[in-house]
Amino acid sequence: MTRFVRATVALGSLVAAGALLIPATASAQPGSGLLETTCSFEQIDAAVHAQFPEFAARLDAHPDRKAKAQEFLSLPVDQRKQRAKEFLDTHPEAKAKFEQRRDSPQAQERREKMRTIADTCHNY
């Protein structure tokens, strides 16, 4: 997978070795996920550090991935959605993996973390 995907994965979900943040947030209710957040990257990063410090430490350990996440999250929402769609359209194996794992307890936990970050990032 690309660094772009790994970065978005690292920021939102900690999905092992490149599962997708993008479709996980795309499947959330409108406005409840990182894909549709209006928070800046700095706000999201602060929320992650405050609420999930173990995850923040992992993300901070990979500055290249963090930079890619920052790049992705600095895009307007419509462009993030377009990139997500393009990624899924060009990587059917990743889409299939996501679909296969969508309802797992781990995926549900990741979605909750993403929602928590998205719901609270405006406080930072």
MOQUIJO-V699143 format. One record per pair of residues at least 24 apart in sequence whose C-alpha atoms are under 8 Angstrom apart, sorted by the first residue. I is the first residue (numbers start at 1). J is the second residue. If there is no record, write none. Layout:
((I:J) (I:J))
This chain:
((3:65) (3:68) (4:65) (4:68) (4:69) (4:72) (6:65) (7:64) (7:65) (7:66) (7:67) (7:68) (7:69) (8:65) (8:68) (8:69) (8:72) (10:59) (10:65) (10:66) (10:69) (11:59) (11:66) (11:69) (12:110) (12:113) (12:114) (13:110) (13:111) (13:113) (13:114) (14:55) (14:110) (15:110) (19:94) (19:97) (19:98) (20:94) (20:98) (22:84) (23:84) (23:95) (23:98) (24:98) (24:102) (24:111) (25:111) (25:114) (26:81) (28:111) (32:115) (32:118) (32:119) (33:114) (33:115) (33:118) (33:119) (34:114) (34:115) (34:117) (34:118) (35:73) (35:77) (35:80) (35:81) (36:77) (37:77) (37:118) (38:77) (39:118) (39:121) (39:122) (40:73) (40:74) (41:70) (41:73) (41:74) (43:121) (43:122) (43:123) (43:124) (44:117) (44:118) (44:121) (44:124) (46:121) (46:124) (47:117) (47:120) (47:121) (47:123) (47:124) (48:117) (51:117))
